[in-house]
Amino acid sequence: MKLRIEAFLSSTGTKVVIALTGLALYAFLFVHLAGNMMFFAGQDKFNAYSHYLISNPLIYPVEIGLALIFVLHLVRAVGNFHKNQRARPVPYHAQVPVRHTSRKSVASTTMIYTGVLILVFVGIHLFHFKFGPELHVNDAAGQPTDVKDLHGLMVTQFSNPLMVLFYVVSMLVVGTHLWHGSWSALQSLGAGNVASTPRLVSTARIVTLVLMAGFVLVPILIFAFYRGAGGTP
């Protein structure tokens, strides 16, 4: 048991934990984007979809599990960052690639900072769409039901150009984090070798670009076509 704990806390174990939790969060983003795209299926379908998720009793263990994964990823990443800082108390005057094959980039050298910004964004995002003001679907008599009008809430939020700008910039920060983190996580788990690593990096970055494009387009399209239209384009 002691050996397992030591392995878990070792540098290699830390990298594996960061990689696994990071990939789990990465996979969640695809599920989240697919749900966001349901917005364009129409107000009734999107609200029915969101109500099914919210009212499903499995949503609580899933949310708790997701929160634990997020916290574990954050804690181990911050711990690893501080460990590396202690090992090299005097920073380099200039950070340059060792050779032409080096993949050091702005994304790789700012992972801890983009991670902190993502943490702030997640808190604001949850306030806007989970814990903040609610809209409810009205019945035939015009009385509010227990079904949340998440479609209307998204239209309301993204009718504000500053809110759209905030979310677009936030998604660019997330994309910067994933630009390096996506393929780095796979590499930490043993995927890729000298020959296949460039292909792995390119594939991970293309997938990240597609994912971020989807998240960026949602608020922009809502602002452009649904703003002030009563929930319909």
The 8 nearest C-alpha neighbors of each residue, nearest first, counted from 0:
[[1, 3, 2, 4, 5, 6, 7, 8],
 [2, 0, 4, 3, 5, 6, 7, 8],
 [1, 3, 5, 0, 4, 6, 7, 8],
 [4, 2, 6, 0, 1, 5, 7, 8],
 [3, 5, 7, 1, 6, 2, 8, 0],
 [4, 6, 2, 8, 7, 3, 9, 1],
 [7, 5, 3, 9, 4, 8, 12, 2],
 [6, 8, 12, 4, 5, 9, 3, 13],
 [9, 7, 5, 6, 12, 13, 4, 10],
 [10, 8, 12, 6, 11, 7, 13, 5],
 [11, 9, 13, 12, 14, 8, 79, 6],
 [10, 12, 14, 13, 9, 15, 6, 7],
 [13, 11, 7, 9, 15, 14, 10, 6],
 [12, 14, 10, 16, 11, 15, 9, 8],
 [13, 15, 17, 11, 12, 16, 18, 10],
 [14, 16, 18, 12, 13, 17, 19, 187],
 [17, 15, 13, 19, 18, 14, 20, 12],
 [18, 16, 14, 72, 20, 15, 19, 21],
 [17, 19, 184, 15, 21, 16, 20, 14],
 [20, 18, 16, 22, 21, 17, 15, 23],
 [21, 19, 23, 17, 22, 72, 18, 68],
 [20, 22, 18, 24, 23, 19, 17, 25],
 [21, 23, 25, 19, 24, 20, 18, 26],
 [22, 24, 20, 26, 25, 21, 19, 27],
 [25, 23, 27, 21, 22, 26, 20, 28],
 [24, 26, 22, 28, 23, 27, 21, 29],
 [27, 25, 23, 28, 24, 29, 22, 30],
 [28, 26, 24, 30, 29, 25, 31, 23],
 [27, 29, 31, 25, 26, 30, 32, 24],
 [30, 28, 32, 27, 31, 26, 33, 210],
 [29, 31, 27, 33, 28, 32, 34, 26],
 [30, 32, 28, 34, 29, 33, 27, 35],
 [33, 31, 35, 29, 34, 30, 28, 36],
 [32, 34, 30, 36, 31, 35, 29, 37],
 [35, 33, 31, 37, 32, 36, 30, 38],
 [34, 36, 32, 37, 33, 38, 31, 217],
 [35, 37, 38, 33, 34, 39, 32, 217],
 [36, 38, 40, 34, 35, 39, 45, 33],
 [39, 37, 36, 45, 40, 35, 41, 150],
 [38, 40, 41, 37, 36, 45, 42, 35],
 [41, 39, 37, 38, 44, 45, 42, 36],
 [42, 40, 39, 44, 43, 38, 45, 37],
 [41, 43, 45, 44, 150, 46, 230, 38],
 [44, 42, 46, 45, 41, 47, 40, 150],
 [43, 45, 47, 46, 41, 42, 48, 40],
 [44, 46, 48, 38, 42, 47, 37, 43],
 [45, 47, 49, 43, 48, 44, 50, 148],
 [48, 46, 44, 50, 45, 49, 43, 51],
 [47, 49, 45, 51, 46, 50, 44, 52],
 [48, 50, 46, 52, 51, 47, 45, 53],
 [51, 49, 53, 47, 52, 48, 54, 46],
 [52, 50, 48, 54, 49, 53, 55, 47],
 [51, 53, 49, 55, 50, 54, 48, 58],
 [52, 54, 50, 55, 51, 49, 58, 56],
 [53, 55, 51, 52, 50, 56, 58, 49],
 [54, 56, 52, 57, 53, 58, 51, 50],
 [57, 55, 58, 54, 59, 53, 60, 52],
 [58, 56, 55, 59, 60, 61, 52, 54],
 [57, 59, 61, 56, 55, 60, 62, 53],
 [58, 60, 62, 61, 57, 63, 56, 55],
 [61, 59, 63, 62, 57, 58, 64, 56],
 [60, 62, 64, 58, 59, 63, 65, 57],
 [63, 61, 65, 59, 64, 60, 58, 66],
 [64, 62, 60, 66, 65, 61, 59, 67],
 [65, 63, 61, 67, 62, 66, 60, 68],
 [64, 66, 62, 68, 63, 67, 61, 69],
 [65, 67, 69, 63, 64, 68, 62, 70],
 [68, 66, 70, 64, 69, 65, 71, 63],
 [69, 67, 65, 71, 66, 70, 20, 72],
 [68, 70, 66, 72, 67, 71, 73, 65],
 [69, 71, 73, 67, 72, 68, 74, 66],
 [72, 70, 68, 74, 73, 69, 67, 75],
 [71, 73, 69, 17, 70, 75, 20, 74],
 [72, 74, 70, 76, 71, 75, 77, 69],
 [75, 73, 71, 77, 76, 72, 70, 78],
 [74, 76, 78, 72, 77, 73, 79, 71],
 [77, 75, 79, 73, 78, 74, 72, 80],
 [78, 76, 80, 74, 79, 75, 73, 81],
 [79, 77, 75, 81, 80, 76, 74, 82],
 [78, 80, 82, 76, 77, 81, 75, 83],
 [81, 79, 77, 83, 78, 82, 76, 84],
 [82, 80, 84, 78, 83, 79, 85, 77],
 [83, 81, 79, 85, 84, 80, 78, 86],
 [82, 84, 86, 80, 81, 85, 79, 87],
 [85, 83, 81, 87, 86, 82, 88, 80],
 [86, 84, 82, 88, 87, 83, 81, 80],
 [85, 87, 83, 84, 88, 82, 81, 89],
 [86, 88, 84, 85, 89, 83, 90, 82],
 [89, 87, 85, 84, 86, 90, 83, 91],
 [88, 90, 87, 91, 84, 92, 85, 86],
 [91, 89, 88, 92, 87, 84, 93, 94],
 [90, 92, 93, 94, 89, 87, 95, 88],
 [93, 91, 90, 94, 89, 95, 88, 87],
 [94, 92, 91, 95, 90, 96, 97, 89],
 [95, 93, 91, 92, 96, 103, 108, 97],
 [94, 96, 93, 97, 103, 98, 101, 104],
 [97, 95, 101, 98, 103, 94, 99, 102],
 [96, 98, 101, 95, 99, 100, 103, 94],
 [99, 97, 96, 100, 101, 95, 102, 103],
 [98, 100, 101, 96, 97, 102, 103, 95],
 [101, 99, 98, 102, 96, 97, 103, 197],
 [102, 100, 96, 98, 99, 103, 97, 104],
 [103, 101, 104, 100, 96, 107, 99, 179],
 [104, 102, 101, 107, 96, 108, 105, 95],
 [105, 103, 107, 106, 102, 108, 179, 96],
 [104, 106, 108, 107, 109, 103, 175, 110],
 [105, 107, 104, 175, 109, 108, 179, 176],
 [106, 108, 104, 179, 105, 109, 110, 103],
 [109, 107, 105, 106, 110, 104, 103, 111],
 [110, 108, 112, 106, 111, 107, 105, 113],
 [109, 111, 113, 112, 107, 176, 108, 114],
 [112, 110, 114, 109, 113, 115, 77, 80],
 [113, 111, 115, 114, 109, 110, 116, 117],
 [112, 114, 116, 110, 115, 111, 176, 172],
 [113, 115, 111, 117, 112, 116, 110, 118],
 [114, 116, 118, 112, 117, 113, 111, 119],
 [117, 115, 113, 119, 118, 114, 120, 112],
 [116, 118, 120, 114, 115, 119, 121, 113],
 [117, 119, 115, 121, 116, 120, 114, 122],
 [120, 118, 116, 122, 117, 121, 123, 115],
 [119, 121, 117, 123, 122, 118, 124, 116],
 [122, 120, 124, 118, 123, 119, 117, 125],
 [121, 123, 119, 125, 120, 124, 126, 118],
 [124, 122, 126, 120, 125, 121, 127, 119],
 [125, 123, 121, 127, 126, 122, 120, 128],
 [126, 124, 129, 122, 128, 127, 123, 121],
 [125, 127, 130, 131, 123, 124, 129, 128],
 [128, 126, 131, 124, 125, 129, 123, 130],
 [127, 129, 125, 126, 131, 124, 130, 152],
 [130, 128, 125, 126, 131, 127, 124, 133],
 [131, 129, 126, 125, 128, 127, 132, 133],
 [130, 132, 126, 127, 129, 128, 133, 125],
 [133, 131, 130, 134, 127, 128, 129, 126],
 [134, 132, 131, 135, 147, 152, 148, 149],
 [133, 135, 148, 147, 152, 149, 136, 132],
 [136, 134, 147, 148, 143, 146, 144, 137],
 [135, 137, 148, 146, 144, 143, 147, 138],
 [138, 136, 143, 142, 141, 144, 135, 139],
 [137, 139, 141, 140, 142, 144, 143, 136],
 [140, 138, 141, 137, 142, 143, 136, 144],
 [141, 139, 138, 142, 137, 143, 144, 136],
 [140, 142, 137, 138, 139, 143, 136, 144],
 [141, 143, 137, 138, 140, 144, 139, 136],
 [144, 142, 137, 135, 136, 138, 141, 145],
 [143, 145, 146, 137, 136, 135, 138, 142],
 [144, 146, 147, 135, 143, 136, 137, 50],
 [147, 145, 144, 136, 135, 50, 148, 46],
 [148, 146, 135, 149, 134, 136, 145, 50],
 [147, 149, 135, 134, 136, 151, 150, 46],
 [150, 148, 152, 151, 147, 46, 153, 134],
 [149, 151, 153, 148, 152, 42, 46, 154],
 [152, 150, 154, 148, 149, 153, 230, 155],
 [151, 153, 149, 155, 154, 150, 156, 148],
 [152, 154, 156, 150, 155, 151, 157, 149],
 [155, 153, 151, 157, 152, 156, 158, 226],
 [156, 154, 152, 158, 153, 157, 151, 159],
 [157, 155, 153, 158, 154, 159, 152, 162],
 [156, 158, 159, 154, 163, 222, 155, 218],
 [157, 159, 226, 222, 155, 156, 154, 160],
 [158, 160, 157, 162, 161, 156, 163, 155],
 [161, 159, 163, 162, 164, 158, 157, 222],
 [162, 160, 164, 163, 159, 165, 157, 166],
 [161, 163, 165, 159, 160, 164, 157, 166],
 [162, 164, 160, 166, 161, 165, 157, 218],
 [165, 163, 161, 167, 162, 166, 168, 160],
 [166, 164, 162, 168, 163, 167, 169, 161],
 [167, 165, 169, 163, 168, 164, 170, 162],
 [166, 168, 164, 170, 215, 169, 165, 163],
 [167, 169, 171, 165, 170, 166, 164, 172],
 [170, 168, 166, 172, 171, 167, 165, 173],
 [171, 169, 173, 167, 172, 168, 174, 166],
 [170, 172, 174, 168, 169, 173, 175, 167],
 [171, 173, 169, 175, 170, 174, 113, 176],
 [174, 172, 170, 176, 171, 175, 177, 169],
 [173, 175, 171, 177, 172, 176, 178, 170],
 [174, 176, 178, 172, 106, 173, 177, 171],
 [177, 175, 173, 174, 178, 110, 113, 180],
 [176, 178, 180, 174, 181, 179, 175, 173],
 [179, 177, 175, 176, 204, 174, 180, 181],
 [178, 180, 177, 107, 106, 181, 183, 176],
 [179, 181, 177, 183, 182, 184, 178, 176],
 [182, 180, 177, 184, 183, 179, 203, 178],
 [181, 183, 185, 184, 200, 203, 180, 186],
 [182, 184, 180, 186, 185, 181, 179, 187],
 [185, 183, 18, 187, 186, 182, 181, 180],
 [186, 184, 182, 188, 190, 187, 183, 189],
 [185, 187, 190, 183, 189, 188, 184, 191],
 [188, 186, 184, 185, 189, 183, 15, 14],
 [189, 187, 185, 186, 190, 15, 184, 18],
 [188, 190, 186, 187, 191, 185, 192, 184],
 [191, 189, 186, 185, 188, 192, 187, 196],
 [190, 192, 196, 195, 186, 189, 199, 193],
 [191, 193, 195, 196, 194, 190, 189, 186],
 [192, 194, 196, 195, 191, 197, 198, 199],
 [195, 193, 192, 196, 197, 191, 198, 199],
 [194, 196, 191, 192, 198, 197, 193, 199],
 [195, 197, 199, 191, 198, 192, 193, 194],
 [198, 196, 200, 199, 195, 201, 194, 193],
 [197, 199, 201, 196, 195, 200, 202, 194],
 [200, 198, 196, 202, 197, 201, 203, 195],
 [201, 199, 197, 203, 182, 198, 202, 196],
 [202, 200, 198, 204, 199, 203, 205, 197],
 [201, 203, 205, 199, 204, 200, 198, 206],
 [204, 202, 206, 200, 182, 201, 205, 181],
 [203, 205, 207, 201, 206, 202, 178, 200],
 [206, 204, 208, 202, 207, 203, 201, 209],
 [205, 207, 209, 203, 204, 208, 210, 202],
 [208, 206, 204, 210, 205, 209, 211, 203],
 [207, 209, 205, 211, 210, 206, 212, 204],
 [210, 208, 212, 206, 207, 211, 205, 213],
 [211, 209, 207, 213, 208, 212, 206, 214],
 [210, 212, 214, 208, 213, 209, 174, 215],
 [213, 211, 209, 215, 210, 214, 208, 216],
 [214, 212, 216, 211, 210, 215, 209, 217],
 [213, 215, 211, 212, 216, 217, 32, 210],
 [216, 214, 212, 167, 213, 217, 211, 218],
 [215, 217, 219, 213, 214, 218, 220, 212],
 [216, 218, 220, 219, 214, 215, 221, 213],
 [219, 217, 221, 220, 163, 157, 216, 222],
 [220, 218, 216, 222, 221, 217, 223, 163],
 [221, 219, 223, 217, 222, 218, 216, 224],
 [220, 222, 225, 218, 224, 219, 223, 217],
 [221, 223, 226, 158, 219, 220, 157, 224],
 [222, 224, 220, 221, 219, 225, 226, 158],
 [223, 225, 232, 221, 222, 220, 226, 228],
 [226, 224, 232, 221, 228, 231, 222, 230],
 [227, 225, 158, 222, 228, 224, 154, 221],
 [226, 228, 229, 225, 158, 230, 154, 155],
 [227, 229, 225, 226, 231, 230, 232, 224],
 [230, 228, 231, 227, 225, 226, 151, 154],
 [229, 231, 228, 151, 225, 154, 42, 232],
 [232, 230, 228, 229, 225, 41, 42, 224],
 [231, 225, 224, 228, 230, 226, 229, 221]]
